[in-house]
Structures are given as structure tokens and as C-alpha cells.
């Protein structure tokens, strides 16, 4: 039920709209499967430095059977006064599904819903961004608008 409420909020308020490149054609799991490495963090200098020190070990693997493997995934929470903190680095596997996350004025955009009960908002619903052959999972936090705070870019598609 929590994810339905979150998806409704994202759809209503236009989550993942802060930049162009949104993936607006529904992909198959085979199209998005692969190895994604942390390529961008944008919280604050202290948290960014801490997370960047773990970049070689922080990644996501999406498999075309709907399995998602997280390795040293930064679980960053935001309190009511918009202060960020790293709660933990999560390693484990779960399942995911491709979902429409909302709409722009001209089209629906897609991301994934992560079926992992202990990942706090917004970590359970990243959107896809694409540029040429590059595919990125963008984790966006609401701060008056949706702002990308972490991005994982696919470095190796599944074969």
C-alpha cells in the first residue's frame, strides 16, 4: 500500500521531471538489465565525500528475471528539516518491476519499483534517464521540486 501512495504522489506532483532525458518508452527487463555504478551524488559535501569514498564498491545489478542486487548501496535519509544522513550501506538482493512513475506534459515516464520493505522513500522508486546508449537510474528527493541526489549509470548491459 505504501508504494501505491508513493507512486500516486510522484504522478500527481511530477517526480523525476527535474531534468530531461526521461525514459518515455516502456522498456523490457532485458532492456534495462545490467551492472550500474554510482556516477553522481549531490547531497552535501560531507555526505558526498563519504559516499564517493565507496564508489568502487557501490553498485546495482538489475537482472532480466526481476532480481536486483545492491552492493554497498547508500541508504540516505532526510529528516523533516531537510538534513540528510547516511543511515547505512545496504548489500542484498530483492525484486523489482518496471513501472510508470508519472507523466510530463507530453508523455509517461518509467522507472522501477523496488520490492524492498526497509528502503525509505524515495529509494524504492528510481526513474530511468537515457542519453544515447547510456542508461541511468536516478534517485530523486523532494525539496520543493524533485532533485536528483544519486545516479547509477549502466556500465555493462547483461548479455
ZIRAKA-V372152 format. One record per residue. N is the residue number from 0. RES is the residue in one letter. PSI is psi as a letter, one per 40 degrees, with the letter a starting at -180 (* if undefined). OMEGA is omega in whole degrees, 0 to 359 (none if undefined). Layout:
n = <N N>
res = <RES RES>
psi = <PSI PSI>
omega = <OMEGA OMEGA>
//
This chain:
n = <0 1 2 3 4 5 6 7 8 9 10 11 12 13 14 15 16 17 18 19 20 21 22 23 24 25 26 27 28 29 30 31 32 33 34 35 36 37 38 39 40 41 42 43 44 45 46 47 48 49 50 51 52 53 54 55 56 57 58 59 60 61 62 63 64 65 66 67 68 69 70 71 72 73 74 75 76 77 78 79 80 81 82 83 84 85 86 87 88 89 90 91 92 93 94 95 96 97 98 99 100 101 102 103 104 105 106 107 108 109 110 111 112 113 114 115 116 117 118 119 120 121 122 123 124 125 126 127 128 129 130 131 132 133 134 135 136 137 138 139 140 141 142 143 144 145 146 147 148 149 150 151 152 153 154 155 156 157 158>
res = <X X X X X X X X X X X X X X X X X X X X X X X X X X X X X X X X X X X X X X X X X X X X X X X X X X X X X X X X X X X X X X X X X X X X X X X X X X X X X X X X X X X X X X X X X X X X X X X X X X X X X X X X X X X X X X X X X X X X X X X X X X X X X X X X X X X X X X X X X X X X X X X X X X X X X X X X X X X X X X X>
psi = <d d d d d d d d d d d d e f i e e e i a e i h e h h i i d d d e i a h h i h e h i f c i d d d d d d d d e e d e e h i h h h i e e e h h h h h f h h h h i h a d e f h i i h d i h h h i i a i i i h i h e a i a d e i i i i a i h h g h d e h i i f e e g i i i i i h b e h h i h h h h i h f d i h h h d h h h h h d h i i *>
omega = <180 183 178 177 180 179 178 179 180 181 182 185 171 178 179 180 188 176 174 182 179 178 187 174 184 180 171 178 178 180 184 183 178 182 180 178 178 184 181 168 182 178 173 189 181 181 178 180 179 181 181 178 180 184 182 183 182 182 179 174 174 179 185 174 179 177 177 178 178 177 182 181 181 176 184 179 180 180 184 178 176 175 181 172 177 180 180 171 188 173 179 179 181 176 177 172 177 185 167 184 180 182 170 179 184 184 175 175 191 175 177 169 181 182 182 188 184 173 183 174 357 190 182 183 177 178 177 171 179 175 186 179 183 178 184 169 184 178 189 182 181 178 187 173 178 186 176 179 176 175 176 183 181 179 180 173 174 179 none>
//
